[in-house]
């Protein structure tokens, strides 16, 4: 099932993938064949702050917020097709985060190269609706 296009999603950004000079994520923060993101709207509905998910290896991470529609629009502008879908199964959500499984989403390529292209990653990095630097 697709995620509503207006829902806000959070991609956690490792400190190494953050540009201090530009005060935003580097394109490398989006360099996977699929992106694991969290639906902030779903968390809000249950009274959970996104910072509660900053445990284990996400503890020092920053954040990049986009809507589900942003991921699709920027993909189209880059000649890609992606789907933004709920992925709450254990294979997608590691143990420490399973209590929030209902809010886990994946951005997955449906056509094009196996990894997201540089133009797509660049659009995501430069067009965050909101970003939070790492600790």
N, C-alpha and C positions, 0 to 999 in steps of 0.2 A: 504494500500500500504506500502510496506517495505521501510525503509530508506536505501540509499546506504551504503554499508559496510565500505567505507572509510571516510564517513562523521564524523566529530568530534562533540561529544555531551558533554554538560556540565551538571553535577549534582551539584546543590548548596548544600553545606555542612554546617549545623548549627555548631556554635562554640562548643557545647557540644559533637558533633560527630567528633571532630578534635583532633588528637593526637599531642600535642606540642612536646613531646619527639621524636616521629618518623617523624614529619613534613609531615603528610599525614592524609587522612581521616581514621577514625576507621571503622571497618566493619559494625557497627551499622548505618552508613550513608546510607547503601544500604538495610536496613531491612524493606522493605514494600512488599506487595503482587504485587505491580507494581511501577516502578520508573518513576517519572516525570523528564524529562531531556530536554535540549534545544539544537537545532541544530545550532552550531556556524557557520557553513558554510552558512546556509540560512540567518542568521543574517548579516554575512559579505557581502553577495551579495546585501543586502539592506542598507549597510552602518551603521549598528547598532552594537555597541560594547556590548559584553556580560555584562559588568558592568552597562549598562543602565537598565538591568532587576533587579538590586539589589535595589529594593524598598520594602516597607512594611516589612514583616517578613523575606525577603531575604537580607535586608540591611546590616547586619553584617556577612553574610555567606561567607564561602570560596568556592572553586570550585574544582571539580574532573573531569578531561577530559579523555574520552575514545572514541574510534571509535565505530560505531554501530557494526562492526565486533567483537570488543573486547567483548562486552556484550554476543554475541552469542558463541564465542569461549570459554570464561570462563565458561559459562553455560554448554556447552558440556563437558568440562573437569571435571565439578562437578556433572555430571549425570542429568542435567536439560535440558529442552528445553525452549527457550524464543523467543519471537518475538519483533522486534524493529519497531514500527509503528507510523505513523503520527497520532496525536490526537489533532486536532485544534478546536474541538467543545467546546462550552461553558461549558459543564459538566466537561471538563478536564482543562480548562484554566480559572482561576479566573479573575474577573473584572479588577484589576489593570494591568494585563499582557495581556489582550485581543488584544491590538494593535500589539502584537508579536505572535499571535496565529498560524501563518503560520510556525513558527519554533518549535512548541511544539511537543514532541515525548514521547511515553511511552515505557518502557521495561516491557513486560508482560510475565509471566510464561504461557506456553502452556501445560506443563505436570509437574508432581512432586508435592511437598508440596505447600500449599497455600501461604507460605512466602518463600523468597529466603533462601537457606541453608547457614550455617556458612562457608563451603568451598567456595561457590560462592562469598559471601560477602567479604571473606578474599582475594580472588584473585582480586576483584575489588579494594579493599582498597590498596593493595600492588603494583598494576600494573597500576597506573594512568600514562597516557602519559604526563600529565602536571597537577600540582595542585597549588592552590593559597590558602594560609592560610586565615582564617577569620580575620576580623578587630580586 
